[in-house]
């Protein structure tokens, strides 16, 4: 393992980006499951607001992942 601090920091950031991408995949799957139980919730309006917030979060996360990839 390298002792160069810049290289270590670079590797650490890359690892965090990979973890973020995995969290994004999990969030997308979770939202898909949550949307399937829409009819069973006691407060559909609040439920939809929550789903909308998750969708916005997913869009931001996807943009970040897309921008970090080299062209």
N, C-alpha and C positions, 0 to 999 in steps of 0.2 A: 504494500500500500504506500502511496506517495505521501511524502511529508510536506509537499508544497501546499501552503494554506489556500492559495487561489484554486488549485485543482480540487482540494478537499471540499471547498465551498461550492464549486461548480457541480461536483458529484452529489452533494447534499441537496442542492436546489433541483437537480434533475430527478432525484429520488422523490422529493416532495411533489414535483409535477406529475410523476407517475402515480403516486398515491392519490392525488387530486383527481386524476383521470379515472381511477378505479372507484372512488367515491361517487363521481358523476354517473358512472354506469349503474352503481347500486341505487342511487337516487332515482334514475330514470325507471329502473325496474320497479322500485317501490311505488312510484307514482302510478305506473301502469296498473299495479295491483289495487291501489287505493281507488282508482277510477272505476274499477269493476264492482266495488261495493257502494257506489254512490247512492243507490236506492235505499240502503239500509241505515242511513245516518239520520239522527234526530233533527239536525239543523242544516239542511241542504245549502243554504246561502253561505253560511260560514265555512262549510266543507268546500264549496266551490272556490271561495276566497283563498283558502289554504292551498288547494290544488293549483290555482292561478299563480300564487307566490312560488310554489315549487317549479312550475313551468318557467317562470321568469328566471329563477336561479339556474335551471338547466340551460337556458339559452345563453346566459352569461358564461357559465362553465364551458359550454361548447365553443363559444367564441374564443375564450382563453386557450383552450386546447388547440383549436385550429390555428391561432396566431403563433403558438410556440413551435409548431411544426415547420421545419425548413421547406421552402418551396422548391 
